[in-house]
């Protein structure tokens, strides 16, 4: 306990000294720092902040120190996160390397691979994207056809991936490829790390219903991949893939957080509901109550579920602290509930805002209103990406509840 | 507030689990239900609970209790909920004891020691209509010298049909709907003018309607200050709502597990019915909902003992969420059992009946959603 108090004190001091003032202001949509060879920083302070946090390993606080991580314990990380929140610090780095690839590499990669790739992720030097889905392989991911052929000291990769997030801005792609065409479908897949800076790899953005293009198609046309870029054994990639998906699901589940319950109540403070406060400005109030009783009831249900969900995320983290087991098939529950909840959040916002939430561009709508319209459309993918809600329910039924095949 | 139980609470939960499986499996519930026992529970079982110290869990040590807290008694109720164990434990050891703790030292000494040692049974008469509403009280107490004279009617008094003491919420001033003017009194069940009419509910437990016709009670039996009982009532109701949520969670978990087992054994169309996606997805949704319920209950039951300041909202969170999920599971369980689900021979229907009564205790999901919204500022 004494050590933790000391850690909190030192952390506070370090953050006070090293977190630039600009990085304590609320973030706009373009302010996320994704890292990478061509990293765009919204402000010079963002670069400084990433360098300092990366040097300390605090972009990945619990990863081992030997690979550049922070080496913090569960409790120390909790303190770090609390102190970051206390000064409203922006995340120094956001990346699929941190959320998805890194944890899988730490579990499955060779020593050489860890030494090479983990520090780059921690410092934000390389930006990664995910090459999983294909046009013919969505929910049935294991039917994927992109093939990698053995050509001596390297593989030659041909095929197409789809829904590769931000592929047009990324440096490397972690990819599932077929290396054993004769094997049963789950046993012929390998996990390859592919450098995108080569003529054999091209990307094309996909325009979504939101009007934005966060996803791409990625084409492999005789792409060259050195043998040392194979993670785990040949044809054993499905195990890595599944594990990584659990990390991805936890990440998407986090989007379901927020709402009246997730804020920790301090003494005498009155917790308010973000949704209800917002709704009041659009539908008005009647003696403190949201004026539309039907909407009020729906928001109360939403807030209650959201509160219960955030408590459950916390409980799972408390429970995993002792067992140190990482994500489990139960992460499908979080993915399912979190993404459904996030979709509902935006549907309720639309309901509260009425036609104000239905603007596309131009006059008559505020920037925040226009952003909500677009984000509402974006949330429709939440229950599809990382495995559909239906796939999550299948996983719960089979792996958690052990129901018959 | 913690999201995991401590050692003491785990110990209580384990002993209750053993008790329920050895002494009060659902066959016990059926035996009591189908017997001539009017009060709907077995006195011998009640005395065993008393000797295990369960009635003293919320009682301070100076009055002979163990003071193991709301999380302790709730953990026991969760396990008893699994087998639908009938007993006046909730009405006595949770609701009654929590109310008496606000009484004078003399009353505390006298009543609490009897609860702990002999299993004196308490009940709380608050409701006056078919929906929970702690402000809708018109039962009236008039002061006369050193006494009060109480007249009015009460309904849905849980375990009220066979209690030894009745704690009654009434008005010493003010009118229906206002917080000021509410007072609490401890009455003997055989007090003159107190007419108790036991009602057997659909879950085969007893509640009671009561008619008070000029019942005389000494002002010594007043709990708290005259006209100022509202806060006491609300705080005791919140403890009780959290605790009954724990019992409901236990029942919901058991109904769910019984159903899961059935999905794994019943065959139709040449396959186990649990292999059908139409049923798998519903089972998976219920699993997720139950995980949320577990978190609400543990956060809520530990908030009282750890001095949290969000207990009111957490109690409503629990009662609203668990009520809704127990409702869902009780319906789905019967449906997934098919024809045998509606037979008396199978236990699953017993959980459906219990669910509806428990949902009503101290506020259903609609009541608590509304209250949660109010406490959250909308």
Interface residues (C-beta under 8 A of the other chain):
Chain A: X260 X261 X265 X267 X268 X270 X271 X272 X273 X276 X277 X279 X280 X285 X288 X289 X290 X296 X297 X299 X300 X301 X303 X304 X305 X307 X308 X309 X311 X312 X314 X315 X318 X319 X330 X333 X336 X337 X390 X392 X393 X394 X396 X397 X398 X400 X401 X402 X403 X404 X405
Chain B: X2 X3 X4 X260 X263 X264 X271 X272 X274 X275 X277 X280 X281 X283 X284 X285 X287 X288 X291 X292 X293 X294 X295 X296 X298 X299 X309 X310 X313 X317 X320 X321 X369 X370 X372 X373 X374 X376 X377 X378
